[in-house]
Amino acid sequence: MSAYVKFQPFSENLAEKVHNLGADTLKVALSDTLPTNTFATFSQITEIAAGFGYSAGGTAASISSSAQTSGTYKLVLGDVTFTASGGSIGPYRYVILYNDTPTSPADPLISYWDYGTEITTTDGNSFTTDFSAINGVLQLA
């Protein structure tokens, strides 16, 4: 089970119109270095090396739903899959979610998941982020 951690600047960025979670390009990236929850932008993240099925900057997530019901907003993303090809992806332990659209600040961070131990995806195998379709990636009430 992975543990969800919100980056603290995300709250201010929401209040200051940095994010349009229903339309912006949200990306998922991998890291093996513990992020600090006060980090603000993706440039502060130590990303794993690109190659073997992992692209620098990660992979865009599809937005399944961005809506509110009874005053609670829920963002639902489609799962993102990384498939190793020609070698291994990793090791990594942290899955980072960030917004690739804004330019000021550039690539603001949203949250990360700590998988508790290092993961290496070996050649021919896949790692899939399991974003909950029921609870969403995040809820705001």
N, CA, C and O of each residue as an XYZ file, in Angstrom:
564
protein
N       0.837     -1.174      0.000
C       0.000      0.000      0.000
C       0.884      1.239      0.000
O       1.833      1.331      0.778
N       0.574      2.183     -0.865
C       1.357      3.410     -0.931
C       0.723      4.493     -0.066
O      -0.493      4.533      0.119
N       1.571      5.363      0.453
C       1.107      6.461      1.304
C       1.100      7.760      0.502
O       2.103      8.117     -0.116
N      -0.033      8.469      0.513
C      -0.211      9.736     -0.195
C       0.334     10.885      0.641
O       0.071     10.968      1.841
N       1.105     11.782     -0.004
C       1.630     12.975      0.663
C       1.404     14.170     -0.258
O       1.828     14.157     -1.414
N       0.735     15.201      0.253
C       0.506     16.425     -0.518
C       1.702     17.356     -0.339
O       2.198     17.522      0.775
N       2.167     17.964     -1.433
C       3.179     19.001     -1.326
C       2.500     20.254     -0.779
O       1.452     20.657     -1.284
N       3.085     20.875      0.249
C       2.453     22.001      0.932
C       2.134     23.186      0.018
O       1.062     23.773      0.170
N       3.008     23.571     -0.928
C       2.690     24.717     -1.788
C       1.476     24.502     -2.696
O       0.952     25.468     -3.251
N       1.022     23.266     -2.856
C      -0.141     22.987     -3.699
C      -1.363     23.778     -3.235
O      -2.114     24.289     -4.066
N      -1.573     23.887     -1.938
C      -2.736     24.619     -1.410
C      -2.715     26.085     -1.837
O      -3.724     26.616     -2.301
N      -1.574     26.728     -1.681
C      -1.453     28.132     -2.098
C      -1.623     28.259     -3.608
O      -2.281     29.183     -4.087
N      -1.034     27.338     -4.351
C      -1.151     27.388     -5.805
C      -2.604     27.269     -6.262
O      -2.997     27.900     -7.243
N      -3.402     26.467     -5.561
C      -4.826     26.383     -5.886
C      -5.508     27.735     -5.647
O      -6.286     28.206     -6.477
N      -5.209     28.338     -4.519
C      -5.842     29.603     -4.151
C      -5.423     30.742     -5.081
O      -6.158     31.716     -5.244
N      -4.248     30.620     -5.687
C      -3.727     31.692     -6.542
C      -3.857     31.372     -8.032
O      -3.138     31.941     -8.853
N      -4.762     30.471     -8.381
C      -5.116     30.129     -9.760
C      -3.949     29.599    -10.603
O      -3.891     29.872    -11.802
N      -3.030     28.856    -10.004
C      -1.941     28.244    -10.762
C      -2.445     27.001    -11.495
O      -2.037     26.736    -12.626
N      -3.330     26.241    -10.851
C      -3.814     24.970    -11.402
C      -5.208     25.090    -12.003
O      -6.079     25.765    -11.455
N      -5.405     24.426    -13.135
C      -6.735     24.133    -13.659
C      -6.760     22.616    -13.789
O      -6.465     22.071    -14.852
N      -7.110     21.945    -12.712
C      -6.978     20.488    -12.638
C      -7.855     19.751    -13.641
O      -7.605     18.580    -13.929
N      -8.860     20.399    -14.171
C      -9.721     19.761    -15.149
C      -9.207     19.849    -16.568
O      -9.716     19.158    -17.450
N      -8.194     20.696    -16.813
C      -7.739     20.911    -18.183
C      -6.220     20.844    -18.369
O      -5.753     20.545    -19.468
N      -5.454     21.112    -17.337
C      -3.990     21.130    -17.468
C      -3.430     19.728    -17.703
O      -4.106     18.728    -17.465
N      -2.187     19.673    -18.174
C      -1.494     18.397    -18.362
C      -0.842     17.999    -17.054
O       0.108     18.637    -16.600
N      -1.361     16.934    -16.449
C      -0.802     16.409    -15.201
C       0.086     15.235    -15.550
O      -0.290     14.378    -16.350
N       1.264     15.193    -14.953
C       2.222     14.132    -15.255
C       2.596     13.337    -14.010
O       2.535     13.829    -12.883
N       2.985     12.093    -14.257
C       3.427     11.174    -13.218
C       4.889     10.828    -13.507
O       5.223     10.374    -14.602
N       5.747     11.047    -12.522
C       7.175     10.769    -12.661
C       7.628      9.877    -11.507
O       6.928      9.730    -10.505
N       8.805      9.289    -11.666
C       9.344      8.352    -10.678
C      10.636      8.884    -10.074
O      11.436      9.522    -10.758
N      10.833      8.614     -8.782
C      12.031      9.046     -8.075
C      12.419      7.989     -7.045
O      11.576      7.241     -6.551
N      13.696      7.947     -6.738
C      14.161      7.074     -5.659
C      14.711      7.894     -4.498
O      15.314      7.354     -3.570
N      14.494      9.209     -4.563
C      14.953     10.115     -3.518
C      13.734     10.719     -2.827
O      12.853     11.271     -3.487
N      13.684     10.617     -1.523
C      12.558     11.129     -0.750
C      12.358     12.616     -1.010
O      13.252     13.415     -0.730
N      11.192     13.003     -1.545
C      10.921     14.428     -1.719
C      10.600     15.071     -0.371
O      10.147     14.405      0.560
N      10.838     16.349     -0.287
C      10.446     17.113      0.887
C       9.082     17.717      0.593
O       8.880     18.279     -0.483
N       8.142     17.615      1.526
C       6.785     18.073      1.227
C       6.677     19.590      1.095
O       5.605     20.097      0.766
N       7.763     20.326      1.343
C       7.771     21.771      1.110
C       8.269     22.121     -0.291
O       8.256     23.293     -0.668
N       8.707     21.133     -1.069
C       9.122     21.393     -2.452
C       7.955     22.003     -3.210
O       6.798     21.669     -2.953
N       8.263     22.908     -4.157
C       7.219     23.603     -4.907
C       7.156     23.201     -6.376
O       6.073     23.169     -6.961
N       8.310     22.891     -6.983
C       8.329     22.620     -8.419
C       9.080     21.327     -8.742
O       9.903     20.849     -7.960
N       8.773     20.784     -9.905
C       9.363     19.519    -10.324
C      10.886     19.600    -10.437
O      11.565     18.582    -10.305
N      11.425     20.782    -10.677
C      12.883     20.934    -10.774
C      13.588     20.565     -9.470
O      14.795     20.323     -9.474
N      12.856     20.519     -8.354
C      13.436     20.147     -7.058
C      13.453     18.628     -6.838
O      14.040     18.149     -5.867
N      12.823     17.887     -7.723
C      12.733     16.428     -7.606
C      13.944     15.778     -8.260
O      14.375     16.192     -9.336
N      14.489     14.760     -7.606
C      15.542     13.957     -8.208
C      14.870     12.782     -8.903
O      14.509     11.789     -8.273
N      14.712     12.916    -10.204
C      14.016     11.924    -11.002
C      14.957     10.776    -11.354
O      16.170     10.971    -11.433
N      14.404      9.580    -11.565
C      15.233      8.469    -12.010
C      15.702      8.745    -13.442
O      15.140      9.594    -14.133
N      16.730      8.025    -13.877
C      17.260      8.198    -15.236
C      16.246      7.729    -16.273
O      15.548      6.734    -16.077
N      16.181      8.460    -17.368
C      15.306      8.075    -18.478
C      15.897      6.863    -19.192
O      17.108      6.643    -19.185
N      15.019      6.090    -19.802
C      15.454      4.947    -20.598
C      14.675      3.693    -20.263
O      14.063      3.587    -19.200
N      14.706      2.754    -21.178
C      14.081      1.436    -21.009
C      12.576      1.518    -20.756
O      12.018      0.694    -20.032
N      11.917      2.523    -21.361
C      10.476      2.655    -21.201
C      10.052      3.767    -20.270
O       8.856      4.001    -20.091
N      11.011      4.459    -19.671
C      10.704      5.608    -18.820
C      11.252      6.858    -19.490
O      12.442      6.925    -19.800
N      10.394      7.850    -19.716
C      10.794      9.109    -20.348
C      11.067     10.171    -19.300
O      10.375     10.247    -18.285
N      12.091     11.000    -19.554
C      12.382     12.115    -18.646
C      11.133     12.973    -18.496
O      10.478     13.295    -19.487
N      10.806     13.337    -17.286
C       9.615     14.123    -17.014
C       8.380     13.290    -16.771
O       7.334     13.822    -16.399
N       8.488     11.978    -16.978
C       7.371     11.093    -16.696
C       6.371     10.998    -17.829
O       6.683     11.297    -18.981
N       5.161     10.576    -17.485
C       4.099     10.309    -18.450
C       2.842     11.075    -18.069
O       2.494     11.172    -16.892
N       2.165     11.619    -19.076
C       0.913     12.346    -18.826
C      -0.163     11.383    -18.351
O      -0.270     10.256    -18.833
N      -0.953     11.847    -17.402
C      -2.094     11.085    -16.898
C      -3.353     11.625    -17.566
O      -3.485     12.833    -17.766
N      -4.271     10.737    -17.908
C      -5.532     11.193    -18.481
C      -6.493     11.579    -17.350
O      -6.565     10.909    -16.320
N      -7.215     12.657    -17.566
C      -8.185     13.119    -16.575
C      -9.506     12.428    -16.875
O     -10.122     12.675    -17.912
N      -9.936     11.564    -15.968
C     -11.201     10.848    -16.133
C     -12.381     11.697    -15.690
O     -13.447     11.674    -16.306
N     -12.175     12.449    -14.608
C     -13.257     13.271    -14.068
C     -12.665     14.381    -13.214
O     -11.712     14.176    -12.463
N     -13.254     15.556    -13.348
C     -12.876     16.710    -12.540
C     -14.168     17.441    -12.242
O     -14.614     18.280    -13.024
N     -14.775     17.116    -11.091
C     -16.101     17.652    -10.810
C     -16.363     17.682     -9.308
O     -15.676     17.033     -8.519
N     -17.389     18.466     -8.941
C     -17.801     18.520     -7.548
C     -19.216     17.984     -7.425
O     -20.041     18.116     -8.330
N     -19.465     17.381     -6.283
C     -20.800     16.911     -5.919
C     -21.038     17.309     -4.472
O     -20.231     16.994     -3.597
N     -22.140     17.999     -4.216
C     -22.511     18.436     -2.863
C     -21.396     19.209     -2.178
O     -21.203     19.093     -0.968
N     -20.654     20.007     -2.963
C     -19.605     20.856     -2.402
C     -18.252     20.207     -2.244
O     -17.324     20.852     -1.756
N     -18.101     18.949     -2.639
C     -16.793     18.280     -2.572
C     -16.295     18.018     -3.983
O     -16.945     17.328     -4.769
N     -15.128     18.580     -4.294
C     -14.493     18.399     -5.588
C     -13.657     17.119     -5.559
O     -12.986     16.827     -4.569
N     -13.707     16.359     -6.658
C     -12.902     15.131     -6.754
C     -12.230     15.096     -8.113
O     -12.874     15.295     -9.143
N     -10.910     14.838     -8.109
C     -10.131     14.661     -9.328
C      -9.847     13.177     -9.499
O      -9.248     12.547     -8.628
N     -10.281     12.622    -10.624
C     -10.040     11.212    -10.925
C      -9.141     11.140    -12.152
O      -9.452     11.711    -13.197
N      -8.030     10.436    -12.017
C      -7.103     10.230    -13.127
C      -7.092      8.772    -13.526
O      -7.307      7.886    -12.699
N      -6.839      8.530    -14.801
C      -6.634      7.166    -15.253
C      -5.290      6.665    -14.756
O      -4.354      7.448    -14.593
N      -5.189      5.375    -14.518
C      -3.917      4.788    -14.091
C      -2.851      5.039    -15.152
O      -3.153      5.085    -16.345
N      -1.615      5.200    -14.719
C      -0.476      5.373    -15.623
C       0.395      4.130    -15.516
O       0.724      3.687    -14.415
N       0.766      3.569    -16.664
C       1.571      2.353    -16.690
C       2.937      2.627    -17.315
O       3.040      3.250    -18.371
N       3.973      2.154    -16.647
C       5.337      2.217    -17.162
C       5.754      0.785    -17.485
O       5.735     -0.075    -16.604
N       6.130      0.519    -18.737
C       6.535     -0.822    -19.155
C       8.012     -0.805    -19.522
O       8.441     -0.036    -20.381
N       8.780     -1.661    -18.863
C      10.219     -1.738    -19.114
C      10.466     -2.481    -20.423
O       9.872     -3.527    -20.682
N      11.348     -1.924    -21.239
C      11.669     -2.525    -22.530
C      13.156     -2.359    -22.825
O      13.651     -1.236    -22.922
N      13.858     -3.461    -22.967
C      15.288     -3.420    -23.264
C      16.169     -3.291    -22.037
O      17.392     -3.225    -22.161
N      15.584     -3.255    -20.877
C      16.301     -3.116    -19.612
C      15.299     -2.813    -18.514
O      14.089     -2.873    -18.729
N      15.809     -2.491    -17.344
C      14.943     -2.249    -16.183
C      14.696     -0.764    -15.961
O      15.546      0.071    -16.270
N      13.529     -0.446    -15.424
C      13.217      0.902    -14.961
C      13.426      0.895    -13.446
O      12.878      0.056    -12.732
N      14.223      1.839    -12.979
C      14.420      1.957    -11.539
C      15.807      1.585    -11.097
O      16.719      1.377    -11.898
N      15.932      1.507     -9.777
C      14.898      1.453     -8.753
C      14.268      2.822     -8.482
O      14.872      3.867     -8.724
N      13.033      2.780     -7.971
C      12.291      3.959     -7.573
C      11.407      3.564     -6.396
O      11.111      2.388     -6.184
N      11.004      4.551     -5.654
C      10.129      4.309     -4.498
C       8.975      5.305     -4.463
O       7.931      5.034     -3.868
N       9.165      6.452     -5.102
C       8.207      7.543     -5.014
C       7.598      7.840     -6.387
O       8.306      7.929     -7.390
N       6.288      7.988     -6.410
C       5.558      8.356     -7.619
C       5.097      9.795     -7.420
O       4.364     10.094     -6.478
N       5.526     10.676     -8.305
C       5.315     12.112     -8.167
C       4.228     12.567     -9.146
O       4.266     12.201    -10.320
N       3.269     13.354     -8.678
C       2.257     13.964     -9.537
C       2.516     15.465     -9.588
O       2.612     16.125     -8.554
N       2.630     16.000    -10.813
C       2.848     17.434    -10.961
C       2.099     17.955    -12.178
O       1.631     17.185    -13.016
N       1.994     19.274    -12.257
C       1.273     19.938    -13.334
C       2.297     20.472    -14.332
O       3.123     21.316    -13.987
N       2.242     19.982    -15.561
C       3.216     20.352    -16.585
C       2.802     21.593    -17.383
O       3.549     22.023    -18.262
N       1.642     22.174    -17.103
C       1.137     23.286    -17.906
C       1.613     24.671    -17.455
O       2.096     25.433    -18.293
N       1.502     25.031    -16.178
C       1.852     26.405    -15.780
C       3.328     26.746    -16.039
O       4.208     25.886    -15.998
N       3.553     28.029    -16.305
C       4.927     28.497    -16.511
C       5.430     29.325    -15.337
O       6.631     29.562    -15.211
N       4.508     29.768    -14.472
C       4.915     30.541    -13.300
C       4.019     30.181    -12.115
O       2.894     30.675    -12.037
N       4.471     29.357    -11.212
C       5.754     28.651    -11.268
C       5.707     27.517    -12.288
O       4.644     26.962    -12.564
N       6.850     27.187    -12.834
C       6.929     26.107    -13.820
C       6.806     24.751    -13.135
O       7.454     24.491    -12.121
N       5.970     23.897    -13.702
C       5.816     22.512    -13.241
C       5.576     22.390    -11.729
O       6.347     21.732    -11.031
N       4.513     23.021    -11.225
C       4.238     22.941     -9.784
C       3.859     21.521     -9.352
O       3.155     20.800    -10.058
N       4.342     21.155     -8.193
C       4.086     19.830     -7.630
C       2.702     19.768     -6.995
O       2.185     20.769     -6.500
N       2.112     18.573     -7.016
C       0.808     18.356     -6.395
C       0.951     17.406     -5.211
O       0.625     17.767     -4.080
N       1.439     16.193     -5.469
C       1.536     15.180     -4.412
C       2.495     14.088     -4.827
O       2.958     14.034     -5.966
N       2.783     13.210     -3.864
C       3.548     12.006     -4.190
C       3.039     10.849     -3.355
O       2.372     11.031     -2.337
N       3.378      9.643     -3.818
C       3.041      8.411     -3.111
C       4.341      7.710     -2.768
O       5.221      7.549     -3.614
N       4.446      7.297     -1.517
C       5.604      6.548     -1.024
C       5.210      5.081     -1.000
O       4.288      4.690     -0.284
N       5.913      4.265     -1.788
C       5.595      2.841     -1.865
C       6.276      2.019     -0.772
O       6.115      0.799     -0.722
N       7.042      2.684      0.106
C       7.578      2.012      1.287
C       8.846      1.223      1.070
O       9.554      0.920      2.030
N       9.149      0.884     -0.169
C      10.363      0.135     -0.498
C      10.691      0.388     -1.960
O       9.823      0.775     -2.743
N      11.947      0.166     -2.320
C      12.343      0.363     -3.710
C      11.677     -0.657     -4.623
O      11.474     -1.814     -4.254
N      11.345     -0.196     -5.822
C      10.747     -1.040     -6.854
C      11.631     -0.957     -8.085
O      12.073      0.130     -8.458
N      11.893     -2.080     -8.713
C      12.549     -2.118    -10.013
C      11.641     -2.891    -10.951
O      11.252     -4.023    -10.664
N      11.308     -2.271    -12.072
C      10.481     -2.930    -13.069
C      11.415     -3.520    -14.111
O      12.075     -2.789    -14.850
N      11.469     -4.838    -14.169
C      12.408     -5.522    -15.044
C      11.873     -5.615    -16.473
O      10.673     -5.491    -16.718
N      12.792     -5.835    -17.397
C      12.492     -5.903    -18.833
C      11.267     -6.773    -19.118
O      11.194     -7.926    -18.695
N      10.311     -6.196    -19.843
C       9.103     -6.922    -20.214
C       7.977     -6.832    -19.202
O       6.867     -7.285    -19.479
N       8.235     -6.260    -18.040
C       7.205     -6.126    -16.999
C       6.738     -4.680    -16.902
O       7.370     -3.770    -17.437
N       5.615     -4.484    -16.206
C       5.022     -3.155    -16.085
C       4.759     -2.798    -14.631
O       4.552     -3.662    -13.779
N       4.775     -1.501    -14.377
C       4.360     -0.939    -13.099
C       3.205      0.004    -13.401
O       3.328      0.884    -14.254
N       2.086     -0.173    -12.709
C       0.911      0.663    -12.918
C       0.574      1.414    -11.647
O       0.434      0.822    -10.577
N       0.443      2.732    -11.777
C      -0.046      3.530    -10.659
C      -1.520      3.197    -10.508
O      -2.249      3.162    -11.499
N      -1.956      2.959     -9.320
C      -3.340      2.567     -9.083
C      -4.102      3.751     -8.499
O      -4.302      3.841     -7.287
N      -4.525      4.662     -9.384
C      -5.301      5.810     -8.940
C      -6.747      5.373     -8.761
O      -7.357      4.849     -9.693
N      -7.287      5.580     -7.598
C      -8.629      5.127     -7.260
C      -9.696      5.857     -8.076
O      -9.773      7.085     -8.048
N     -10.504      5.108     -8.789
C     -11.624      5.693     -9.524
C     -12.747      6.096     -8.570
O     -13.559      6.960     -8.899
N     -12.798      5.480     -7.402
C     -13.854      5.782     -6.432
C     -13.505      7.020     -5.596
O     -14.318      7.937     -5.478
N     -12.309      7.047     -5.023
C     -11.910      8.145     -4.153
C     -11.213      9.282     -4.901
O     -11.105     10.396     -4.388
N     -10.740      8.994     -6.119
C      -9.996      9.976     -6.876
C      -8.581     10.135     -6.364
O      -8.190      9.526     -5.368
N      -7.822     10.959     -7.055
C      -6.456     11.256     -6.647
C      -6.474     12.208     -5.460
O      -5.649     12.118     -4.551
N      -7.442     13.127     -5.494
C      -7.586     14.063     -4.379
C      -9.019     14.551     -4.317
O      -9.745     14.560     -5.311
N      -9.402     14.958     -3.115
C     -10.724     15.557     -2.895
C     -10.547     16.854     -2.111
O      -9.705     16.952     -1.218
N     -11.353     17.834     -2.464
C     -11.355     19.114     -1.753
C     -12.781     19.396     -1.273
O     -13.732     19.384     -2.056
N     -12.902     19.645      0.013
C     -14.241     19.904      0.559
C     -14.345     21.303      1.111
O     -15.401     21.693      1.610
